[in-house]
Amino acid sequence: MRFDIITIFPEFFEGPLDYGIVRRARETGLVEVAVHDLRGFTRDRHRTVDDRPFGGGEGMVLKPEPLFEATEALLGRKLNTESAESTEKMLGRKLNMEGAKRTKKIRGRKSNAEPPERAEKIAVILLSASGKLFRQETARRYATLERIILLCGRYEGVDERVAEHLATEEISIGDYVLTGGELPAALIVDAVTRLQPGALGNQASAIQESFSETQTADSGEIRKDMSAPSPAFEKLSKMYESLLVSHDMTGSRGLLDFPHYTRPAEYRGWAVPEVLLGGNHEEIRRWRRQKALEKTLRNRPDLLGELTVVS
């Protein structure tokens, strides 16, 4: 298995990955971990990776261009996607098959593109407090992959076009906010590495431990069973419009952050929502509120709890 970590602080990983099971797994070749400096994929002399958010607000937002270019450089192929779902499909089919053909044509040139037979075993994970929770069953699913690319967020957030059109998953490690995605990336590398066959001295240790009896709730089989919305999810969905009007969140544990966008205003045909460019602060506030609710309902409906809607 190979992990690629994209970060603006590559030196951070000189410590966490050099001890214990992860170190031994690297030395024996069970896993490979490569850390990449995001600033190396910028094109200006200042090596700029962030900019101000559209619509106003605090902090800076990571730009989409360096993250797209870094990921594409690692995969050895330019992505032309419309959604995270299509990214996953392309990684599994067109992207790597074309990359394999290209390798045959260019004699003596090594390509980073994955061969077709391994194509569907790649994930591009955006680490974000607004993502779905990382659990032991998630680690087990990731342990079946061949390659994981981890995108470490920073500052106020990452341009939403990365989550929508590049990442195959947006993952959070808990109900708290960190200064960046480096710690979560190290955590995921550790949790997934120890599940690799041969990583532990006694492989039974990975079976007879905490959470070992939990079935993989995000496995394909379980997802298929959950394709029909549960009554609880339908109830939350029906409350959605009322929430937009009432703004009352009594009984909830809070919302996930709203999507952030920064320059350029248009990137590969994906434009920043027009409302963020208009300067109407009330409309921007309402849009952000709506999108925060949508993301919470999609990624973390458990945070909405037993909502009391006041109209």
Protein Blocks (a to p, Z undefined) as FASTA:
>chain_A
ZZddddfblmlmmmmmmgcjllmmmmnomaccddddfklmccbfnlpabdcdehiaedjd
ddfklmmmmmmmmnopacddfbfklmmmmmmmmmmmmmmmmmmmmghiacfbdcfklmmm
cccddddfkbccddfklmmmmmmpmbdcddddehjbdcfklmmmmmmbdcdfbjcddfbf
klmmmmmmmmmmmmpghkamblmlmmmcghklpccfkbmklmmmmmpccfklmmmmmmmm
mmmmnopaghiabjaddddddddfbeghiacdfklmnopaklmmmmmmmmmmmmmmmmmm
mlnmpadddZZ
